[in-house]
Amino acid sequence: MSAAAADRDRQVSEPGMFALVIHSHLPWLANHGRWPVGEEWLYQSWSATYLPVFATLRRLAERGHQGVLTLGITPVLAAQLDDPHCLTGMHHWLGDWQLRAHEAAMIDAGGGAPGTASSTESLRALGGYEHRQAAAALAEFEAHWLRGGSAVIRPLVESGVIELLGGPLAHPFQPLLDPRMRQFGIEEGLEDAKLRWGVRPTGLWAPECAFTPGMQDAYAAAGVTHFMVDGPSLRGDTTLGRPVGETDVVAFGRDLTVSYRVWSPKSGYPGAGAYRDFHTYDHDTGLKPARVTGRTVEPADKRPYDPARIDAALDRDVADFVGAVRERLRSESARLGRDALVVAAFDTELFGHWWHEGPGFLEKLLPALAAAGIRTGTLDQARRAGYVGEPVALPASSWGSGKDWRVWAGDQVADLVALNDEVVSEALDFLDTREAAATERDRVADQVVREALLAISSDWAFMVSKDTAAGYARDRAHKHAHAMREIIAAARAGDRRRAARLAAGWHHADGLFPALDARRMPAAAPGNADYPDAGQE
């Protein structure tokens, strides 16, 4: 135990344990558009979230802290953080950010009335602030990220400051997935993490926290000991992890009472007036000049963003959150008659990309919890410490709207559900009947699987259901399906040269997961049951 950890244990005065879980994910964006949807999304998230959040964790590691939080990173995001094309693009984007900030600082005339966020005076002040932010981000990137994200993340794992959660390759909605492809994705995703970070995770954040009965057996077979679900999946009783079915695999549930203090569209902290407004842009510079001001204030009337207001706002919200955690630990421990666990879980991208001040919130929160006498730890530490109750029959669920599968299996995405079924069936049929000897690596088969996985990403259905770049999402799903099908068609026609050329061409754009090997796809089992029907509206 480190000195920092020993000091923290001596200061614990509250019952139970608090676990902060953050989940990092973006779909594969490299080589598939830039703006308004595409690589810009990656670079914005990288600069606003990944740079400052990982810098915070590095500083905590340097001070000897351990078990600070549980961090999920999907293989598809990890691939982009290590990808040479993305690293070069990110470096250029940071330089462009500085140039845009400089332009704002030198602007002659803004478009708004005096005192508003788009006034000349406000934009000039914003330009100076943004230039300092961009310079700091560029220095951070050049000092720590030029060799890729793995060089940043691996020391955090090795030092014990975080527990790492893995996930399946390319983020599929697993309940609707053929069991063979599901098992392949889990195994390959965990092995991908081991290759990048030296550790094969035993914890897992399933895409969309989606579950269907029986998946626990696949998790157990892959060596997974615990995973995340949303609170309603455990009927709201999230104060202990629960073994699922007849396995020892433990489901931990998100405590909505605490989590919604931060992440609620109606009352969450990011909506407070002093914080930066995510949706208001100065379109000439691409910068965000306004503070929230008020929930009903029109963009043209919003006040200028003022960094001097932020420390007081963060101190207020950190104190409120710590108080909510303390009260929840006390009340739930009293109700159980034993120490309770409280798990707050969020998308990592909330902290910076969606909520500009989010990294500052984390920086202040983590020591504030310790100062309040609250024990913090990771999910694996909670499992090992016995924060586990009786087994549960976990229902079909997700953390999406309605806590069911409607976002990914509803009528509005029926075409994508059908496409996904077709893509997986065609890919598996090709693997089962291809002529290549099983003992030889087949780059054509590898790319068929790679494109199939990209086609069935859960992100595409989410973007359609939520009407966020639905056209882009459908285009991506069909583009990867087309890539897979034209490779298969050439191979089935006996034109091996063309199949290889097509596979290599698509690999140039979609070359993630270089260790992916189609030979490891589980063999078809006679009498293998179809996946369960969604049963959701």
C-alpha positions in Angstrom: 0.0 0.0 0.0 1.3 3.5 -0.9 1.7 6.2 1.7 -1.1 8.1 0.1 -3.4 5.1 0.3 -2.4 4.5 3.9 -3.2 8.1 4.8 -6.5 7.8 3.0 -7.5 4.7 5.0 -6.6 6.4 8.3 -8.9 9.3 7.4 -12.0 7.1 6.5 -14.8 8.0 8.8 -17.9 7.2 6.7 -19.4 3.8 6.1 -19.1 1.8 2.9 -17.3 2.6 -0.3 -17.8 5.0 -3.2 -16.7 3.9 -6.7 -16.5 6.3 -9.6 -16.7 4.7 -13.0 -16.1 6.5 -16.3 -16.6 5.0 -19.7 -14.7 6.2 -22.8 -15.9 5.6 -26.3 -16.2 7.0 -29.8 -17.0 5.1 -32.9 -14.4 4.6 -35.6 -14.1 8.0 -37.2 -10.7 7.9 -38.9 -10.8 8.3 -42.7 -14.6 8.7 -42.7 -15.4 12.4 -43.0 -14.2 15.5 -41.0 -17.0 18.0 -40.4 -19.7 18.2 -39.3 -19.4 14.6 -38.3 -16.2 12.6 -38.5 -12.7 13.1 -37.3 -13.5 16.5 -35.8 -15.6 14.7 -33.2 -12.5 12.6 -32.2 -10.2 15.6 -32.0 -12.6 17.7 -30.0 -13.1 14.9 -27.5 -9.4 14.2 -27.4 -8.4 17.8 -26.6 -11.3 18.6 -24.3 -11.5 15.3 -22.4 -8.8 12.8 -22.8 -5.8 15.2 -22.5 -7.0 16.9 -19.2 -8.6 13.8 -17.6 -5.5 11.6 -18.2 -3.3 14.4 -17.0 -5.3 14.5 -13.8 -4.9 10.8 -13.3 -1.1 11.0 -14.0 -0.7 13.7 -11.4 -2.6 11.5 -8.9 -0.4 8.5 -9.8 2.7 10.7 -9.2 1.4 11.5 -5.7 1.0 7.8 -4.9 -2.8 7.5 -5.1 -4.3 4.1 -6.0 -7.7 2.9 -6.8 -9.0 6.3 -7.7 -11.5 5.3 -10.3 -12.6 2.6 -12.7 -11.9 3.5 -16.3 -13.5 1.9 -19.3 -11.9 2.3 -22.7 -13.4 0.6 -25.7 -11.1 -1.1 -28.1 -12.3 1.1 -31.0 -11.4 4.3 -29.2 -8.1 2.8 -28.0 -7.3 2.0 -31.6 -7.8 5.6 -32.6 -5.7 7.0 -29.8 -2.8 4.8 -31.1 -3.5 5.3 -34.8 -0.7 7.2 -36.7 -3.2 8.9 -38.9 -5.2 10.1 -35.9 -2.1 11.2 -34.0 -1.0 13.3 -36.9 -4.5 14.7 -37.4 -4.8 15.5 -33.7 -1.4 17.4 -33.8 -2.6 19.4 -36.7 -6.0 20.1 -35.1 -4.4 21.5 -32.0 -2.3 23.9 -34.1 -5.4 24.9 -36.0 -7.2 25.6 -32.6 -4.4 28.0 -31.7 -4.8 29.8 -35.0 -8.6 30.1 -34.6 -8.0 31.5 -31.1 -5.5 34.0 -32.4 -8.1 35.1 -35.0 -10.7 35.6 -32.3 -8.3 37.7 -30.2 -7.6 40.0 -33.2 -11.2 40.3 -34.4 -12.2 43.7 -35.6 -16.0 43.4 -35.2 -18.2 40.8 -33.6 -21.8 40.1 -34.7 -23.5 40.6 -31.3 -24.7 43.5 -29.2 -22.4 44.9 -26.5 -22.3 42.7 -23.4 -23.4 39.5 -25.3 -21.2 36.5 -26.0 -20.7 37.4 -29.6 -19.7 41.0 -29.1 -16.3 42.2 -30.3 -15.0 42.7 -26.7 -16.2 39.2 -25.6 -14.7 37.4 -28.6 -11.3 39.1 -28.1 -11.3 38.0 -24.5 -12.4 34.5 -25.5 -9.6 34.4 -28.0 -6.9 35.0 -25.4 -8.4 32.4 -23.1 -8.7 29.9 -25.9 -5.1 30.6 -27.1 -3.8 29.7 -23.6 -5.9 26.6 -23.5 -4.7 25.5 -26.9 -1.1 26.1 -26.0 -1.4 24.0 -22.8 -3.1 21.2 -24.7 -0.4 21.2 -27.4 2.3 21.1 -24.8 0.5 18.2 -23.1 0.1 16.3 -26.3 3.7 16.8 -27.4 5.0 15.8 -24.0 3.0 12.6 -23.5 0.9 11.5 -26.5 3.2 11.5 -29.6 3.8 7.8 -29.2 0.1 7.1 -28.8 -2.5 6.6 -26.1 -1.1 3.3 -24.9 2.0 5.1 -23.7 -0.2 7.3 -21.6 -2.7 4.7 -20.3 -0.3 1.8 -19.5 1.5 3.6 -16.6 -1.9 4.4 -15.0 -2.8 0.7 -15.1 0.6 -0.3 -13.8 0.6 2.2 -11.0 -2.8 1.0 -9.8 -4.3 4.5 -9.9 -7.1 3.1 -12.1 -8.8 -0.2 -12.8 -9.3 -0.8 -16.5 -12.6 -2.1 -17.9 -12.5 -3.8 -21.3 -15.1 -4.3 -24.0 -15.8 -6.1 -27.2 -14.3 -5.1 -30.5 -16.1 -2.2 -32.4 -18.9 -1.7 -29.8 -21.8 -4.0 -31.0 -25.2 -4.1 -29.3 -24.5 -7.6 -27.9 -28.0 -8.9 -27.1 -29.0 -8.9 -30.8 -25.7 -10.4 -31.9 -25.1 -14.0 -33.1 -23.4 -15.8 -30.1 -20.4 -16.7 -32.2 -19.7 -13.1 -33.2 -20.5 -12.0 -29.6 -17.9 -14.4 -28.1 -15.3 -13.5 -30.7 -15.8 -9.8 -30.0 -15.4 -10.2 -26.3 -12.3 -12.4 -26.5 -10.6 -10.3 -29.1 -11.5 -7.1 -27.3 -9.9 -8.3 -24.0 -6.8 -9.5 -25.9 -6.6 -6.2 -27.7 -6.4 -4.5 -24.3 -3.7 -6.9 -23.1 -1.6 -6.1 -26.2 -1.9 -2.3 -25.7 -1.7 -2.1 -21.9 -0.1 -5.3 -20.7 -3.2 -6.4 -18.7 -6.2 -8.4 -19.8 -9.1 -6.8 -18.0 -11.3 -8.9 -15.8 -14.0 -6.1 -15.7 -16.1 -5.2 -18.6 -18.3 -2.3 -19.7 -20.6 -3.8 -22.2 -21.7 -1.5 -25.1 -24.8 0.5 -23.9 -24.7 -1.5 -20.6 -26.9 -3.9 -22.7 -27.7 -7.4 -21.4 -29.7 -10.4 -22.2 -30.0 -13.5 -20.0 -27.2 -16.0 -20.9 -24.6 -13.4 -21.6 -23.1 -14.0 -18.1 -22.0 -17.4 -19.3 -20.0 -15.9 -22.2 -18.5 -13.4 -19.7 -17.5 -16.2 -17.4 -15.9 -18.2 -20.3 -13.9 -15.1 -21.2 -12.6 -14.7 -17.6 -14.7 -11.7 -16.9 -15.5 -11.4 -13.1 -17.6 -8.2 -13.1 -19.4 -5.8 -15.4 -21.6 -2.6 -15.3 -25.4 -2.4 -15.7 -27.7 0.5 -15.2 -29.6 0.9 -11.8 -33.0 -0.2 -13.0 -31.5 -3.5 -14.2 -31.1 -4.3 -10.5 -34.5 -2.8 -9.7 -32.8 0.2 -8.2 -31.0 -1.7 -5.5 -27.4 -0.9 -6.5 -25.8 -0.8 -3.0 -24.1 -4.2 -3.6 -22.8 -6.0 -6.6 -24.9 -9.1 -7.6 -23.7 -12.4 -9.0 -25.7 -13.2 -12.1 -27.5 -16.5 -12.5 -25.5 -19.5 -11.6 -22.1 -17.8 -12.2 -19.7 -15.8 -10.1 -19.8 -12.9 -12.5 -20.9 -9.8 -10.6 -23.1 -7.1 -12.0 -22.6 -3.6 -10.5 -25.4 -1.1 -11.0 -25.2 2.6 -11.5 -26.7 4.6 -8.5 -29.0 7.0 -10.3 -29.7 9.1 -7.1 -26.0 10.1 -7.1 -25.2 10.0 -10.8 -28.1 12.2 -11.8 -26.7 15.0 -9.6 -24.2 15.5 -12.4 -25.9 14.0 -15.5 -29.5 15.1 -15.6 -30.8 17.1 -18.5 -33.1 19.0 -16.1 -31.0 19.7 -13.1 -27.5 18.4 -13.6 -24.5 20.6 -12.8 -23.4 21.3 -16.4 -26.7 23.4 -16.8 -25.7 25.9 -14.2 -25.5 29.5 -15.5 -21.7 30.1 -15.1 -20.6 27.0 -17.1 -19.8 27.1 -20.7 -22.7 26.6 -23.1 -22.0 23.6 -25.3 -24.5 24.4 -28.1 -23.7 28.1 -28.8 -21.0 28.6 -31.4 -19.2 31.6 -32.9 -19.3 30.2 -36.5 -16.5 32.4 -37.8 -13.9 30.9 -35.4 -15.6 27.6 -34.4 -15.2 28.6 -30.7 -17.9 28.5 -28.0 -18.2 32.1 -26.5 -21.1 31.9 -24.2 -22.0 30.7 -20.7 -25.2 28.9 -20.1 -26.6 32.1 -18.5 -30.1 30.5 -18.1 -31.9 27.5 -19.4 -34.4 29.5 -21.3 -32.1 32.2 -22.6 -31.8 32.4 -26.4 -28.2 32.0 -27.9 -28.1 35.6 -29.1 -28.8 36.8 -25.6 -26.4 34.6 -23.7 -23.7 36.3 -21.6 -19.9 35.9 -22.4 -18.1 33.0 -20.9 -16.1 34.1 -17.9 -13.4 31.7 -16.5 -13.2 33.8 -13.3 -16.6 32.5 -12.3 -15.7 28.8 -12.5 -13.8 28.1 -9.3 -16.7 29.1 -7.1 -19.2 27.1 -9.2 -17.0 24.0 -9.1 -16.5 24.3 -5.4 -20.2 24.6 -4.9 -21.0 21.5 -7.0 -18.2 19.4 -5.7 -19.4 20.1 -2.1 -22.9 19.2 -3.2 -21.8 15.9 -4.8 -19.7 14.9 -1.8 -22.6 15.6 0.4 -24.9 13.5 -1.8 -22.4 10.6 -1.7 -22.0 10.8 2.1 -25.8 10.9 2.7 -26.3 7.9 0.3 -23.6 5.9 2.0 -25.1 6.5 5.4 -28.7 5.9 4.5 -28.0 2.7 2.5 -25.6 1.3 5.0 -28.3 1.8 7.7 -30.9 0.2 5.5 -28.8 -2.8 4.8 -27.3 -3.2 8.2 -23.9 -3.4 6.6 -21.5 -1.2 4.7 -23.0 -0.2 1.3 -21.5 0.5 -2.0 -22.4 3.6 -4.1 -21.4 3.5 -7.8 -21.6 6.7 -9.9 -21.0 6.1 -13.6 -20.7 8.5 -16.5 -19.4 8.7 -20.1 -15.8 10.1 -19.8 -16.6 12.5 -22.6 -19.0 14.3 -20.3 -15.9 15.7 -18.5 -14.6 18.2 -21.0 -16.3 17.6 -24.3 -19.9 18.0 -23.2 -19.1 19.9 -19.9 -16.1 22.2 -20.4 -15.4 22.4 -16.7 -15.8 18.6 -16.1 -12.1 17.9 -15.8 -11.8 20.6 -13.2 -14.7 19.0 -11.4 -12.8 15.6 -11.3 -9.6 17.3 -10.2 -11.4 18.9 -7.2 -13.7 16.0 -6.4 -11.2 13.1 -5.9 -9.3 14.8 -3.0 -12.5 16.2 -1.6 -14.0 12.7 -1.2 -10.9 11.7 0.8 -11.0 14.9 2.9 -14.7 14.1 3.7 -13.7 10.7 5.1 -15.2 8.7 2.2 -13.5 5.5 1.1 -13.1 5.3 -2.6 -12.1 2.3 -4.7 -12.5 0.5 -8.0 -15.1 -2.1 -8.9 -12.6 -4.9 -8.6 -11.6 -3.7 -5.1 -15.3 -3.5 -4.1 -15.8 -7.1 -5.4 -12.7 -8.4 -3.5 -13.8 -6.5 -0.4 -17.1 -8.3 -0.3 -19.5 -5.6 -1.5 -21.5 -8.4 -3.1 -25.0 -9.6 -2.3 -27.2 -12.5 -3.3 -27.4 -13.7 -6.9 -29.9 -12.1 -9.2 -31.7 -13.1 -12.4 -30.7 -10.1 -14.5 -33.4 -9.0 -17.0 -32.9 -7.9 -20.6 -31.9 -4.2 -20.2 -29.7 -1.3 -21.3 -28.9 2.2 -20.0 -30.7 3.8 -23.0 -34.2 5.3 -23.1 -36.7 3.2 -21.2 -33.8 1.1 -19.9 -34.8 -1.5 -22.6 -33.6 -2.0 -26.2 -35.9 0.4 -28.0 -33.0 2.7 -29.1 -31.2 -0.2 -30.8 -34.1 -2.5 -31.8 -37.1 -0.2 -32.2 -39.1 0.4 -35.4 -37.1 3.5 -36.3 -34.0 1.3 -36.7 -35.6 -1.8 -38.0 -33.6 -1.5 -41.3 -30.4 -1.4 -39.4 -31.4 -4.4 -37.2 -32.1 -6.3 -40.5 -28.8 -5.1 -42.0 -26.8 -6.2 -39.0 -28.4 -9.7 -39.1 -27.6 -10.0 -42.8 -24.0 -8.8 -42.4 -23.2 -11.2 -39.5 -24.8 -14.1 -41.3 -22.9 -13.4 -44.5 -19.6 -13.0 -42.7 -20.0 -16.2 -40.8 -21.1 -18.1 -43.8 -18.0 -16.9 -45.7 -15.7 -17.9 -42.9 -17.3 -21.3 -42.7 -17.0 -22.0 -46.5 -13.8 -20.2 -47.5 -11.2 -22.1 -49.3 -8.2 -20.8 -47.4 -6.5 -23.4 -45.3 -7.3 -22.8 -41.6 -3.6 -22.9 -40.7 -2.8 -19.9 -42.9 -3.5 -16.2 -42.0 -6.0 -14.9 -44.4 -6.0 -11.1 -44.7 -9.1 -11.2 -46.9 -11.1 -13.1 -44.2 -9.6 -10.7 -41.6 -10.9 -7.7 -43.4 -14.3 -9.3 -43.9 -14.7 -9.6 -40.2 -13.3 -6.1 -39.6 -15.8 -4.5 -41.9 -18.6 -6.6 -40.5 -17.8 -5.5 -37.0 -17.7 -1.8 -38.1 -21.1 -2.2 -39.8 -22.8 -3.5 -36.7 -21.5 -0.8 -34.3 -24.3 0.2 -31.8 -23.4 3.8 -32.5 -25.2 3.9 -35.8 -28.6 2.8 -34.4 -28.2 5.3 -31.5 -27.5 8.2 -33.8 -30.6 7.3 -35.9 -32.9 6.8 -32.9 -31.7 10.1 -31.3 -31.7 11.9 -34.7 -28.0 13.0 -34.3 -26.4 12.8 -37.7 -28.8 10.0 -38.7 -27.7 10.2 -42.4 -24.1 9.8 -41.5 -24.9 6.8 -39.3 -26.8 5.0 -42.0 -24.2 5.8 -44.6 -21.5 4.3 -42.3 -23.4 1.1 -41.6 -24.1 0.6 -45.3 -20.6 1.6 -46.4 -19.0 -1.1 -44.2 -21.6 -3.7 -45.3 -20.8 -2.8 -48.9 -17.1 -3.2 -48.2 -17.6 -6.6 -46.7 -19.8 -7.8 -49.5 -17.6 -6.7 -52.4 -14.6 -8.5 -50.8 -16.7 -11.7 -50.3 -18.1 -11.5 -53.8 -14.6 -11.3 -55.4 -13.4 -14.2 -53.2 -16.4 -16.4 -54.0 -15.9 -15.7 -57.7 -12.4 -17.1 -57.4 -10.7 -13.8 -58.1 -8.2 -14.0 -55.3 -6.1 -11.1 -56.6 -9.1 -8.7 -56.7 -10.3 -9.9 -53.3 -6.9 -9.2 -51.8 -6.7 -5.8 -53.5 -10.1 -4.9 -52.2 -9.3 -6.0 -48.7 -6.0 -4.0 -48.8 -7.9 -0.9 -50.0 -10.5 -1.1 -47.3 -7.8 -1.9 -44.7 -6.1 1.4 -45.6 -9.2 3.2 -44.3 -10.3 0.6 -41.7 -7.0 -0.8 -40.4 -7.9 -0.9 -36.8 -7.2 -4.1 -34.7 -4.1 -5.3 -36.6 -4.0 -8.5 -34.4 -7.5 -9.5 -35.5 -7.4 -13.0 -36.8 -10.5 -14.5 -38.4 -9.2 -18.0 -37.7 -10.1 -17.5 -34.0 -13.8 -17.1 -34.8 -15.6 -19.9 -32.9 -16.8 -22.8 -35.0 -20.4 -23.2 -35.8 -22.0 -25.6 -33.2 -24.7 -28.0 -34.4 -28.0 -27.1 -32.9 -26.7 -23.8 -31.6 -29.8 -21.8 -30.5 -30.6 -18.5 -32.1 -30.1 -15.4 -30.0 -33.1 -14.5 -27.9 -35.8 -12.3 -29.4 -35.5 -8.7 -28.4 -39.0 -8.6 -26.8 -38.8 -4.8 -26.6 -41.1 -2.1 -28.1 
